[in-house]
Amino acid sequence: MATTDESGDPPKIEHPLLEPDFLERRLYQLKLAGTAANHHTLVCLPTGLGKTTVSLLVTARRLEEVGGKSVMLAPTKPLVQQHAEFYREALQIPDDEIVVFTGDVSPDDRAALWDKATVVMATPQVIENDLVGSRVSLADVTHITFDECHRATGDYAYNYIAERYHDDAKKPLVTGMSASPGGDEEAILEVCENLGLQEVEVMTEEDADVAEFTHDTDVEWERIDLPEHVLEIRDALNEVIKDRLETLKEMGIASSTQPDQSQKDLNRMRAELQQLINNDQSEGFEGMSIHAEVMKLRQAVTLVETQSVEALRRYFDRQRNQARSSGASKASQRMVSDPRVRESMRKAESFDELHPKYRKTRMLLAETLGLEGGERVIVFTESRDTAEALTEFLCDSFDAKRFVGQGDREGSDGMTQTEQKDVLDDFRAGEFEVLVSTSVAEEGLDVPEVDLVLFYEPVPTAIRSIQRKGRTGRQSEGRVVVLMAEDTRDEAYFWISQRREKEMESELRDLKGMADDLKDELDDSQQALSDFDGETGTGDKSEVKVDTRQGQADAVGDSSSGNEGVSTQPGLEDYADDISDSSDDEGDTSDVETHEPTAEGDQIAIVADQREMDANIARELSRRDEIDITLETLEVGDYVLSDRVVIERKSVADFVDSLVGSDRSMFEQVGSMARHYSRPIVIVEGDGLYEQRDIHPNAIRGALSSLAVDFDASILQTGGEDETTELLAVIAGREQETSDREVSVHGEKQAKTLAEQQEYVVSSIAEIGPVTARSLLAEFGTVEAIMIATEDELQAANGVGQVTAERMREVIGSDYSG
């Protein structure tokens, strides 16, 4: 039990960088911070119990003892803004030294703010881009926090940032935070490896230090019977799915025609179809289109089963619009033209009953906010359509507002960062009582204590279930209700979530106190951390090397500053006493290798379009000491390798799409490149160039010939991103080291010949392009003759039809009204 001071208030934490009387002194937070201040630590703590406070305590200690800069990363903009506000309130650091980095801040502004900042709060994608583009350096960052660190899997930006941090920082310290780090030991260990974490500190609600700050949260589930009208719509859609699966079964792809097949089986089918396509078998394309239709139909079934008829209506509207658009997929067109689907659409339009989930939601809110005198409720739903429609419905009885993501969608506007902040501020202040949210409010947002968390539908993942339930039961007993439609995938999702959640809780309990076993799992590479107990070391990374990722990462530089108590026993009293001690001894870091910019001419420079960050190429190039990557928004091309070489990179699918259906054709793109650079190069990435879509191979060969002959572009093909990466490095090195050329994003196009200048002038008329320009010049002989030719005369040139001739005369003969 925490004791109180003479005034009866809980005791507070004191530290030179913390605002006096701001933070309550909680034993479990101080214990966690004690460990995290000395080692790269994964901190697992139930939602609502102050993980951010633990990170704050470690940050304050590192800034006081070691100096430098602190970085905190969070996956969403609202969460980043929330952390910044908390740190500004808690730390005795000028507000302008605690800066926010999101995509709303321009790259140039971020570079300037970084140098002046003491604490940086950021989304990971922004920091990743700035690292790849060499706009910031992590050398002086002495503490970095990865919030919601369970995301550190696959290609998520956290992994790249952690790798660079361990490589670049002189005195690194990593803290990972999550209420739900993974569903099993393997997943948790993956997070530790990706972030370079050495210790796992777990606190559960069963721990005595934590229990006094939590309350029981009842989880109830309400079974919902769907009306016959809704079931008829579902059954009709399932019949169409059966028919489509029957076709796939005849092809040998599907093993069953049951419409409720698992996502795993559907993924397997897609993989087999892709293999057929890769082997140049036409059935693969047909099957892939049918598979896409099955996925669209399953989404419709999910909406009618688990959401509402209104959500289904909105979905059908979008599908109809897509089917009517230019370049619509055959899957969309086939689906909306099926008589059974059209009948389902008609039934959805005519459905005028109150959906039973709507009715139950209104009843539960009336019970909580009316009869029980509650103040706040959160309703979570998977569907933005449902969030918007449900908010409109609830506003007739309650003061409700929606909370959704930032992206705009057809028929639905997203919320700006400012709008999100205003809604949460109003909810905290009690300005309204019901928040209807999609998943954007699940992770970490400081939503106030609520009386009821209502799951409009179950979620099949333990992590999201735990995150959602953490919105209640912090200060008093809370209530969680899950709505489940009978005999639908709602029930399956609920039980999957229950099972996975129990497995996760079991894994967390097993992980408590298993630091030694964890070190063994992480490649047996860690040296005993007791090696630097009691030392007054300098923090020079050349003395101790420990790698939880590849056997070569850096140990935490002597964060204890010689205070043995903290290193050997990171508990309450040791932490409270030692946190105020500081040391200016930063040690000898002359041997530390970092990615800081080197002298001009030492590195090969490559400018990448920042939209290329969707691929791993720029990221991989930035890892190489001999290459300096800069990210910019390029007017032409994807990569600039010198003042004469520009690269346009296309996957084989994108290449073919750009020939037949994109807004800006390949010829326009390469034409722009050729006007600025004398050596334009097109890299076509991947296999199966002649098997894409239903295009004759000769059409693709003709396009390749035109690019090479008419535009003087080189066409190179690679097997994938890895080969492209190597090719870019070789070309850039040859240009800059062998040919002694410099990089210029504006190019250094050689002077045009007279013929080239004439072609350029004519090709710009109504954007007819160079091929038609040559045809016109061959027909009329001079630019002047083309300018005075009539529409009929213009059509005498090869490739000029009536429409083109009309456009040319309109441009040439119309009055200027600029």
SEBAKE-971680 format. One record per residue (C-alpha): residue in one letter; x, y, z. Coordinates in steps of 0.5 Angstrom, whole numbers, padded with zeros to 4 digits, always signed. Layout:
<pts>
AXYZ;...
</pts>
This chain:
<pts>
M+0000+0000+0000;A+0002+0007-0002;T+0003+0011+0004;T+0001+0019+0005;D+0004+0025+0007;E+0002+0029+0013;S-0003+0033+0009;G-0007+0026+0007;D-0005+0026+0000;P-0001+0021-0003;P+0007+0022-0003;K+0010+0025-0010;I+0016+0023-0014;E+0022+0029-0013;H+0027+0030-0019;P+0031+0036-0021;L+0027+0035-0028;L+0020+0034-0026;E+0015+0039-0024;P+0014+0039-0016;D+0008+0035-0013;F+0006+0032-0020;L+0007+0025-0020;E+0004+0020-0015;R+0010+0016-0012;R+0007+0009-0014;L+0012+0003-0012;Y+0011-0001-0019;Q+0012+0004-0023;L+0019+0006-0020;K+0021-0001-0020;L+0020-0002-0027;A+0023+0005-0028;G+0029+0002-0024;T+0030-0003-0029;A+0029+0001-0035;A+0034+0006-0033;N+0040+0001-0033;H+0038-0004-0039;H+0034-0004-0046;T+0028-0007-0043;L+0021-0009-0045;V+0016-0006-0040;C+0009-0010-0040;L+0004-0006-0036;P-0004-0007-0036;T-0007-0001-0040;G-0009+0005-0036;L-0003+0004-0030;G+0002+0009-0033;K+0007+0006-0038;T+0008+0013-0040;T+0010+0015-0033;V+0015+0009-0033;S+0018+0012-0039;L+0018+0019-0037;L+0022+0017-0031;V+0027+0014-0035;T+0028+0020-0039;A+0028+0025-0034;R+0034+0020-0031;R+0038+0020-0037;L+0037+0027-0039;E+0040+0029-0032;E+0045+0024-0032;V+0048+0023-0039;G+0045+0029-0043;G+0043+0029-0050;K+0036+0028-0053;S+0030+0023-0052;V+0026+0020-0057;M+0019+0017-0056;L+0015+0014-0062;A+0008+0012-0062;P+0004+0009-0068;T-0001+0015-0069;K-0001+0022-0069;P-0007+0023-0063;L-0002+0019-0059;V+0004+0023-0060;Q+0000+0029-0059;Q-0002+0026-0052;H+0005+0024-0050;A+0008+0031-0052;E+0002+0034-0047;F+0004+0030-0042;Y+0011+0031-0042;R+0010+0038-0042;E+0006+0038-0036;A+0011+0034-0032;L+0018+0036-0034;Q+0022+0042-0032;I+0024+0043-0039;P+0022+0049-0044;D+0016+0047-0048;D+0019+0049-0054;E+0024+0044-0053;I+0019+0038-0053;V+0017+0038-0060;V+0012+0034-0064;F+0014+0030-0071;T+0009+0028-0075;G+0007+0028-0083;D+0004+0035-0082;V+0011+0038-0080;S+0015+0039-0086;P+0022+0036-0087;D+0026+0042-0087;D+0022+0044-0081;R+0024+0038-0078;A+0031+0038-0079;A+0031+0045-0076;L+0027+0043-0070;W+0031+0037-0069;D+0038+0040-0067;K+0034+0045-0062;A+0030+0039-0059;T+0031+0036-0052;V+0025+0031-0053;V+0022+0029-0059;M+0015+0026-0060;A+0014+0023-0067;T+0011+0017-0071;P+0016+0012-0073;Q+0015+0013-0081;V+0017+0020-0080;I+0023+0019-0076;E+0025+0013-0081;N+0024+0018-0087;D+0028+0023-0084;L+0034+0017-0082;V+0034+0015-0089;G+0034+0022-0092;S+0040+0024-0087;R+0036+0029-0084;V+0037+0027-0077;S+0042+0023-0073;L+0041+0019-0067;A+0048+0019-0065;D+0046+0024-0059;V+0040+0020-0057;T+0041+0017-0050;H+0034+0014-0049;I+0029+0012-0054;T+0022+0009-0052;F+0018+0005-0057;D+0010+0006-0055;E+0006+0000-0057;C+0012-0004-0058;H+0008-0010-0060;R+0008-0007-0067;A+0015-0009-0068;T+0014-0014-0073;G+0015-0015-0080;D+0017-0009-0084;Y+0014-0004-0079;A+0018+0002-0078;Y+0020+0001-0071;N+0025-0005-0073;Y+0029+0000-0078;I+0029+0005-0073;A+0032+0001-0067;E+0037-0002-0072;R+0040+0005-0073;Y+0039+0007-0066;H+0044+0001-0064;D+0049+0002-0069;D+0049+0010-0069;A+0048+0012-0062;K+0054+0014-0057;K+0050+0012-0051;P+0044+0008-0053;L+0038+0006-0048;V+0032+0003-0051;T+0025+0002-0047;G+0019-0002-0050;M+0012-0001-0048;S+0006-0005-0049;A+0000-0008-0045;S+0000-0014-0050;P+0007-0015-0053;G+0005-0021-0056;G+0000-0028-0056;D+0006-0033-0055;E+0013-0033-0052;E+0015-0033-0060;A+0012-0027-0061;I+0014-0023-0055;L+0022-0025-0056;E+0021-0023-0064;V+0019-0016-0061;C+0025-0016-0056;E+0030-0018-0062;N+0027-0013-0067;L+0028-0008-0062;G+0035-0010-0058;L+0031-0011-0051;Q+0035-0015-0046;E+0030-0015-0040;V+0023-0016-0040;E+0019-0013-0034;V+0012-0016-0033;M+0007-0013-0028;T+0000-0016-0028;E-0006-0014-0024;E-0005-0020-0020;D+0001-0016-0017;A+0000-0013-0010;D+0004-0007-0012;V-0001-0006-0018;A-0008-0009-0015;E-0009-0003-0011;F-0010+0001-0017;T-0014-0003-0021;H-0021-0006-0020;D-0025-0012-0023;T-0028-0011-0030;D-0034-0015-0031;V-0034-0018-0038;E-0041-0020-0041;W-0044-0022-0047;E-0050-0020-0050;R-0053-0025-0055;I-0057-0022-0061;D-0062-0026-0065;L-0062-0023-0073;P-0069-0022-0076;E-0071-0026-0082;H-0070-0021-0087;V-0063-0020-0085;L-0062-0027-0085;E-0065-0028-0092;I-0060-0023-0095;R-0054-0026-0091;D-0056-0033-0094;A-0057-0030-0101;L-0050-0028-0101;N-0047-0034-0098;E-0051-0038-0104;V-0047-0033-0109;I-0040-0035-0105;K-0042-0042-0106;D-0042-0042-0113;R-0036-0038-0114;L-0032-0043-0109;E-0035-0049-0114;T-0032-0046-0120;L-0025-0045-0116;K-0026-0053-0114;E-0027-0055-0121;M-0020-0051-0122;G-0017-0055-0116;I-0016-0049-0112;A-0022-0050-0107;S-0023-0056-0103;S-0029-0054-0100;T-0035-0050-0102;Q-0037-0048-0095;P-0038-0040-0095;D-0035-0039-0088;Q-0028-0042-0090;S-0022-0039-0085;Q-0018-0034-0088;K-0012-0039-0088;D-0016-0043-0093;L-0017-0037-0097;N-0010-0034-0097;R-0008-0041-0099;M-0012-0041-0105;R-0010-0034-0107;A-0002-0037-0106;E-0004-0043-0111;L-0007-0038-0116;Q-0001-0034-0116;Q+0003-0040-0117;L-0001-0041-0123;I+0000-0034-0126;N+0007-0034-0125;N+0007-0041-0129;D+0004-0037-0135;Q-0003-0041-0134;S-0009-0037-0136;E-0013-0040-0131;G-0009-0037-0126;F-0012-0030-0128;E-0019-0032-0128;G-0019-0036-0121;M-0016-0029-0118;S-0022-0025-0121;I-0026-0030-0118;H-0023-0030-0111;A-0023-0023-0111;E-0030-0023-0112;V-0031-0028-0106;M-0027-0023-0102;K-0032-0018-0103;L-0038-0022-0102;R-0035-0025-0095;Q-0034-0017-0093;A-0042-0016-0095;V-0044-0022-0091;T-0039-0020-0085;L-0043-0013-0085;V-0050-0016-0085;E-0048-0021-0080;T-0044-0017-0075;Q-0045-0009-0077;S-0052-0007-0079;V-0056-0007-0086;E-0054+0001-0086;A-0047-0001-0086;L-0049-0006-0092;R-0052-0001-0096;R-0046+0004-0096;Y-0042-0002-0098;F-0046-0004-0104;D-0047+0003-0106;R-0039+0004-0106;Q-0039-0003-0110;R-0044+0000-0115;N-0040+0006-0116;Q-0033+0002-0117;A-0037-0003-0122;R-0039+0004-0126;S-0032+0007-0126;S-0027+0007-0132;G-0022+0001-0131;A-0027-0003-0126;S-0025-0010-0124;K-0029-0016-0127;A-0030-0018-0120;S-0034-0012-0118;Q-0038-0012-0125;R-0039-0019-0124;M-0041-0019-0117;V-0046-0013-0118;S-0049-0016-0124;D-0051-0022-0121;P-0059-0023-0120;R-0058-0025-0113;V-0054-0020-0111;R-0058-0015-0114;E-0064-0018-0110;S-0060-0017-0104;M-0059-0010-0105;R-0066-0009-0106;K-0068-0012-0100;A-0062-0008-0096;E-0065-0001-0099;S-0072-0003-0097;F-0070-0006-0090;D-0074+0000-0085;E-0073-0004-0078;L-0069-0002-0072;H-0063-0007-0073;P-0063-0011-0066;K-0055-0009-0065;Y-0058-0002-0065;R-0063-0003-0060;K-0059-0007-0055;T-0054-0001-0056;R-0059+0004-0054;M-0062+0000-0048;L-0055-0001-0045;L-0053+0006-0046;A-0060+0008-0043;E-0058+0003-0037;T-0051+0006-0036;L-0052+0013-0037;G-0059+0014-0034;L-0061+0009-0029;E-0054+0008-0026;G-0052+0015-0026;G-0046+0014-0031;E-0042+0019-0034;R-0038+0016-0040;V-0039+0011-0045;I-0034+0008-0051;V-0037+0004-0056;F-0032+0001-0061;T-0034-0002-0068;E-0029-0005-0073;S-0033-0001-0079;R-0033+0006-0080;D-0040+0006-0084;T-0042+0003-0077;A-0039+0008-0073;E-0042+0014-0077;A-0049+0011-0078;L-0049+0009-0070;T-0047+0016-0068;E-0053+0019-0072;F-0058+0014-0069;L-0055+0015-0062;C-0055+0022-0062;D-0063+0022-0062;S-0062+0020-0055;F-0055+0022-0052;D-0050+0027-0053;A-0045+0022-0058;K-0039+0024-0062;R-0036+0019-0067;F-0028+0018-0067;V-0025+0016-0073;G-0018+0016-0077;Q-0015+0021-0082;G-0016+0018-0088;D-0022+0020-0093;R-0026+0014-0096;E-0031+0014-0101;G-0038+0017-0098;S-0034+0018-0091;D-0029+0024-0089;G-0024+0022-0084;M-0022+0027-0078;T-0016+0031-0078;Q-0011+0031-0072;T-0014+0037-0069;E-0021+0035-0070;Q-0019+0028-0066;K-0016+0032-0061;D-0022+0037-0060;V-0026+0031-0059;L-0022+0027-0054;D-0021+0034-0050;D-0029+0035-0050;F-0030+0028-0048;R-0025+0028-0042;A-0028+0035-0040;G-0035+0031-0040;E-0038+0036-0046;F-0041+0029-0049;E-0042+0022-0046;V-0042+0017-0051;L-0036+0016-0056;V-0037+0012-0062;S-0030+0010-0064;T-0026+0005-0069;S-0020+0002-0067;V-0016+0009-0067;A-0018+0010-0060;E-0016+0003-0058;E-0008+0004-0057;G-0006+0008-0051;L-0010+0014-0052;D-0011+0017-0045;V-0019+0017-0046;P-0022+0018-0039;E-0025+0013-0034;V-0031+0010-0037;D-0037+0007-0034;L-0038+0002-0040;V-0034-0001-0046;L-0039-0003-0051;F-0036-0008-0056;Y-0041-0007-0062;E-0038-0014-0065;P-0032-0018-0062;V-0025-0018-0064;P-0021-0024-0066;T-0014-0022-0063;A-0012-0022-0056;I-0008-0015-0057;R-0014-0011-0059;S-0019-0014-0054;I-0014-0012-0048;Q-0013-0005-0051;R-0021-0004-0051;K-0022-0007-0044;G-0017-0003-0041;R-0021+0004-0042;T-0025+0002-0036;G-0024-0001-0029;R-0018+0004-0028;Q-0021+0008-0022;S-0027+0004-0020;E-0031-0002-0022;G-0032-0002-0030;R-0036-0006-0034;V-0035-0009-0041;V-0041-0012-0046;V-0040-0015-0052;L-0045-0016-0057;M-0045-0022-0061;A-0050-0024-0067;E-0053-0031-0066;D-0050-0037-0071;T-0045-0032-0074;R-0038-0031-0074;D-0039-0026-0068;E-0039-0032-0064;A-0033-0035-0067;Y-0029-0029-0066;F-0031-0028-0059;W-0028-0035-0057;I-0022-0034-0061;S-0021-0027-0057;Q-0022-0031-0051;R-0017-0036-0052;R-0012-0032-0055;E-0012-0027-0049;K-0012-0033-0044;E-0006-0035-0048;M-0003-0028-0047;E-0004-0028-0040;S-0001-0034-0039;E+0005-0033-0043;L+0006-0026-0039;R+0006-0030-0033;D+0011-0035-0035;L+0016-0029-0038;K+0016-0026-0031;G+0023-0026-0028;M+0025-0030-0034;A+0031-0025-0036;D+0036-0031-0036;D+0032-0035-0040;L+0031-0030-0045;K+0038-0028-0046;D+0039-0035-0048;E+0033-0035-0053;L+0036-0028-0056;D+0042-0032-0059;D+0046-0033-0053;S+0050-0027-0054;Q+0049-0023-0048;Q+0054-0022-0043;A+0052-0022-0035;L+0049-0015-0034;S+0053-0015-0027;D+0059-0014-0031;F+0058-0007-0030;D+0055-0007-0023;G+0058-0001-0019;E+0063+0001-0024;T+0064+0008-0026;G+0065+0007-0033;T+0065+0012-0039;G+0060+0009-0043;D+0065+0008-0049;K+0061+0002-0053;S+0068+0000-0055;E+0069-0003-0048;V+0062-0008-0048;K+0059-0011-0054;V+0052-0014-0053;D+0047-0016-0059;T+0040-0018-0058;R+0039-0018-0065;Q+0045-0020-0069;G+0051-0021-0064;Q+0054-0014-0064;A+0049-0009-0061;D+0051-0004-0056;A+0050-0005-0049;V+0047+0001-0045;G+0052+0006-0043;D+0053+0006-0035;S+0047+0009-0034;S+0048+0008-0026;S+0053+0013-0026;G+0057+0009-0021;N+0051+0008-0016;E+0051+0001-0015;G+0045+0001-0011;V+0041+0002-0018;S+0045-0003-0022;T+0044-0008-0017;Q+0037-0007-0014;P+0033-0003-0018;G+0027-0002-0013;L+0023+0004-0010;E+0028+0007-0005;D+0035+0006-0009;Y+0031+0009-0015;A+0028+0015-0011;D+0035+0017-0008;D+0039+0016-0014;I+0035+0019-0019;S+0037+0026-0017;D+0044+0024-0018;S+0048+0026-0024;S+0054+0026-0028;D+0057+0030-0033;D+0062+0024-0035;E+0060+0022-0042;G+0066+0018-0043;D+0071+0017-0049;T+0066+0016-0056;S+0072+0017-0061;D+0071+0010-0063;V+0064+0010-0064;E+0062+0009-0071;T+0055+0013-0073;H+0051+0015-0079;E+0053+0022-0079;P+0055+0026-0085;T+0062+0025-0087;A+0066+0030-0091;E+0064+0032-0098;G+0066+0027-0103;D+0067+0021-0098;Q+0060+0018-0100;I+0056+0016-0106;A+0050+0021-0106;I+0043+0018-0108;V+0036+0022-0108;A+0030+0018-0108;D+0023+0020-0108;Q+0020+0020-0101;R+0014+0016-0104;E+0019+0010-0106;M+0019+0009-0098;D+0013+0004-0099;A+0019-0001-0102;N+0025-0003-0098;I+0030+0000-0103;A+0032+0007-0100;R+0032+0004-0093;E+0037-0002-0095;L+0041+0003-0099;S+0041+0008-0092;R+0044+0002-0088;R+0051+0002-0093;D+0056+0007-0090;E+0059+0009-0097;I+0052+0011-0099;D+0048+0018-0097;I+0041+0018-0099;T+0037+0024-0099;L+0029+0024-0099;E+0026+0029-0104;T+0019+0030-0108;L+0022+0029-0115;E+0018+0032-0121;V+0021+0026-0125;G+0023+0019-0124;D+0024+0015-0117;Y+0032+0016-0116;V+0037+0021-0119;L+0044+0018-0119;S+0048+0024-0122;D+0046+0030-0126;R+0045+0026-0132;V+0042+0019-0130;V+0035+0018-0127;I+0031+0012-0125;E+0024+0010-0126;R+0022+0004-0122;K+0016+0000-0124;S+0014-0007-0122;V+0012-0011-0128;A+0004-0010-0126;D+0005-0003-0125;F+0009-0002-0132;V+0003-0006-0136;D-0002-0001-0132;S+0002+0005-0134;L+0001+0003-0141;V-0006+0002-0141;G-0010+0005-0136;S-0006+0010-0131;D-0007+0017-0131;R+0000+0019-0133;S+0002+0014-0138;M+0009+0011-0138;F+0011+0015-0144;E+0009+0022-0141;Q+0013+0020-0135;V+0019+0018-0139;G+0018+0024-0144;S+0019+0028-0138;M+0025+0024-0135;A+0028+0025-0142;R+0027+0033-0142;H+0031+0034-0136;Y+0036+0028-0136;S+0041+0025-0142;R+0041+0018-0139;P+0034+0016-0137;I+0033+0009-0135;V+0027+0005-0133;I+0028-0001-0129;V+0022-0006-0129;E+0022-0011-0123;G+0020-0018-0123;D+0018-0023-0127;G+0012-0025-0132;L+0012-0019-0136;Y+0009-0022-0142;E+0003-0025-0137;Q+0000-0019-0134;R-0007-0018-0135;D-0010-0019-0142;I-0005-0016-0146;H-0002-0019-0152;P+0006-0019-0152;N+0007-0016-0158;A+0004-0010-0155;I+0009-0010-0149;R+0015-0011-0154;G+0012-0005-0158;A+0012+0000-0152;L+0019-0003-0150;S+0022-0001-0157;S+0018+0006-0157;L+0022+0007-0150;A+0028+0005-0153;V+0028+0008-0160;D+0023+0014-0159;F+0026+0017-0152;D+0033+0014-0152;A+0031+0011-0145;S+0035+0004-0143;I+0030-0001-0140;L+0033-0006-0135;Q+0030-0012-0132;T+0031-0014-0124;G+0028-0020-0121;G+0026-0016-0115;E+0028-0010-0110;D+0034-0014-0108;E+0037-0014-0115;T+0034-0007-0116;T+0038-0004-0110;E+0045-0007-0112;L+0044-0004-0119;L+0042+0003-0116;A+0049+0002-0112;V+0053+0000-0118;I+0050+0005-0123;A+0051+0011-0118;G+0058+0009-0116;R+0060+0009-0123;E+0057+0015-0125;Q+0060+0019-0119;E+0067+0015-0117;T+0069+0013-0124;S+0066+0019-0128;D+0066+0024-0123;R+0059+0027-0124;E+0055+0030-0119;V+0048+0029-0117;S+0043+0034-0119;V+0035+0034-0118;H+0035+0038-0124;G+0039+0034-0129;E+0044+0037-0134;K+0041+0035-0140;Q+0045+0036-0146;A+0044+0042-0151;K+0038+0040-0156;T+0039+0039-0163;L+0035+0043-0168;A+0031+0037-0169;E+0030+0036-0162;Q+0028+0043-0161;Q+0023+0043-0166;E+0020+0036-0164;Y+0020+0039-0157;V+0016+0045-0159;V+0011+0041-0163;S+0010+0035-0158;S+0008+0040-0152;I+0002+0042-0157;A-0004+0039-0153;E+0001+0034-0150;I+0001+0030-0156;G+0008+0027-0155;P+0014+0026-0159;V+0012+0020-0163;T+0006+0025-0166;A+0010+0031-0166;R+0015+0027-0171;S+0010+0025-0176;L+0007+0032-0176;L+0014+0035-0178;A+0015+0029-0183;E+0008+0031-0186;F+0009+0039-0186;G+0016+0040-0186;T+0017+0046-0181;V+0014+0048-0174;E+0011+0054-0178;A+0007+0050-0183;I+0004+0046-0177;M+0002+0052-0173;I-0002+0055-0179;A-0005+0048-0182;T-0013+0047-0181;E-0016+0041-0178;D-0017+0037-0184;E-0010+0038-0186;L-0007+0036-0179;Q-0011+0029-0180;A-0007+0028-0186;A-0001+0026-0181;N+0000+0019-0179;G-0003+0018-0172;V-0007+0025-0172;G-0015+0024-0172;Q-0021+0028-0171;V-0020+0029-0164;T-0013+0031-0163;A-0013+0035-0169;E-0019+0039-0166;R-0015+0040-0159;M-0009+0042-0163;R-0013+0048-0166;E-0016+0050-0160;V-0009+0051-0157;I-0006+0054-0163;G-0012+0059-0165;S-0016+0060-0158;D-0015+0067-0155;Y-0010+0067-0149;S-0014+0069-0142;G-0009+0068-0137;
</pts>
